[in-house]
């Protein structure tokens, strides 16, 4: 009886430690709204072309920015590519390095990337790319 009560209390304590407080929930909502606002600003003035690519075309150079689980490859102020990941590469938004191992030299849907902390050089996460949506200035 004492053992089952101890296990029950331990399980309850573990579950309560995983529950967000109202303040933490409010902060998460604020962070998500700020991330969405930054993404909207990044893509302002651009429209999706309707092209959903499985691989990025060869790019002379592209800058990558992270917005939550969304990554945006900026080719120029007139052309960008957006991809949704399954999460795990949110560190790109705070300046982590994105390292992508690609087969065939192109970045493609399903490729797995890893994020690396700029200072410590330790891995901070990993994710897989979704399809790439092209955005252009009309």
matplotlib code that plots the C-alpha trace (Angstrom):
import matplotlib.pyplot as plt

x = [0.0, 2.8, 4.7, 1.7, 1.0, 4.6, 4.5, 1.2, 2.6, 5.8, 3.7, 1.6, 4.7, 6.2, 3.1, 2.7, 6.3, 5.4, 2.4, 2.8, 1.8, -0.6, 2.4, 4.4, 1.4, 0.9, 4.7, 4.5, 1.5, 3.4, 6.5, 4.5, 2.8, 6.2, 7.6, 4.7, 4.9, 8.7, 7.9, 5.2, 7.6, 10.3, 7.8, 6.0, 5.6, 6.3, 3.7, 3.9, 4.3, 2.5, 5.7, 6.1, 9.6, 11.0, 14.5, 15.9, 17.4, 21.2, 21.6, 24.7, 24.2, 21.3, 20.9, 18.9, 16.7, 14.6, 11.1, 10.1, 9.8, 9.9, 13.1, 13.4, 16.1, 16.7, 18.2, 17.5, 15.0, 12.8, 13.1, 12.8, 12.0, 10.1, 10.1, 8.3, 10.2, 8.9, 10.6, 13.9, 15.8, 14.4, 17.9, 18.5, 16.2, 18.6, 21.7, 22.7, 24.5, 22.5, 24.4, 22.7, 23.9, 22.5, 22.6, 23.5, 24.5, 21.0, 18.9, 15.8, 12.6, 13.4, 17.1, 18.1, 19.8, 21.5, 21.9, 25.2, 25.7, 28.1, 30.1, 30.3, 30.0, 27.7, 24.7, 21.4, 18.9, 18.0, 15.1, 13.9, 12.8, 9.4, 8.6, 10.0, 7.6, 8.9, 8.0, 8.7, 8.0, 5.2]
y = [0.0, 2.4, 1.6, 2.2, 5.5, 6.6, 5.7, 7.6, 10.7, 10.5, 10.2, 13.2, 15.3, 14.4, 15.4, 18.7, 19.6, 19.3, 21.6, 25.2, 27.9, 30.6, 33.0, 30.5, 29.9, 33.6, 34.0, 31.2, 32.8, 36.2, 34.5, 32.8, 36.0, 37.9, 35.1, 35.3, 39.1, 38.8, 36.3, 38.4, 41.4, 39.3, 38.3, 41.7, 42.8, 39.3, 36.9, 33.1, 32.1, 28.8, 26.9, 24.2, 22.8, 19.6, 21.0, 24.5, 25.5, 26.0, 29.4, 31.6, 32.6, 32.6, 33.9, 31.7, 33.2, 31.2, 32.0, 29.2, 26.1, 28.1, 28.8, 31.5, 31.4, 34.9, 35.0, 38.7, 41.3, 40.2, 36.4, 34.1, 30.5, 29.4, 25.9, 24.5, 22.0, 19.6, 21.7, 21.3, 24.1, 27.0, 27.9, 29.5, 32.3, 33.1, 32.9, 29.2, 27.9, 25.7, 22.8, 20.8, 17.5, 17.2, 14.4, 15.6, 19.0, 20.5, 21.3, 19.2, 18.3, 15.6, 16.7, 16.8, 19.8, 20.3, 23.5, 24.4, 27.0, 29.7, 30.0, 26.5, 24.6, 22.1, 20.8, 22.4, 20.7, 19.1, 19.2, 18.0, 20.3, 20.4, 21.6, 25.0, 27.7, 30.5, 34.1, 37.0, 40.7, 41.3]
z = [0.0, 0.9, -2.2, -4.5, -2.7, -3.2, -6.9, -7.3, -5.6, -7.7, -10.9, -9.8, -9.0, -12.3, -14.2, -12.4, -13.2, -16.9, -16.7, -17.8, -15.3, -16.6, -16.8, -18.9, -21.2, -21.7, -22.5, -25.0, -26.7, -26.8, -28.2, -31.0, -31.9, -32.0, -34.2, -36.6, -36.7, -37.6, -40.3, -41.8, -41.8, -43.6, -46.3, -46.6, -50.2, -51.5, -52.8, -53.1, -56.7, -56.3, -56.9, -54.2, -54.9, -53.5, -53.9, -54.0, -57.3, -57.2, -55.5, -55.9, -52.3, -49.8, -46.3, -43.9, -41.1, -38.6, -37.4, -35.0, -37.1, -40.4, -42.3, -45.0, -47.6, -48.9, -52.4, -52.7, -51.5, -54.5, -54.1, -51.0, -50.3, -47.2, -45.8, -42.7, -40.6, -38.1, -35.4, -33.8, -35.7, -33.7, -32.7, -36.2, -35.0, -32.1, -34.3, -34.3, -37.4, -39.7, -41.1, -43.9, -45.3, -48.8, -51.3, -54.8, -53.7, -53.5, -50.5, -50.7, -48.9, -46.3, -45.9, -42.3, -40.9, -37.5, -35.6, -33.9, -31.2, -32.5, -29.3, -27.8, -31.2, -29.5, -31.4, -30.3, -32.5, -35.8, -38.3, -41.7, -44.4, -45.9, -49.4, -50.4, -51.4, -53.6, -52.8, -55.2, -55.4, -57.9]

ax = plt.figure().add_subplot(projection="3d")
ax.plot(x, y, z, "-o")
ax.set_aspect("equal")
plt.show()
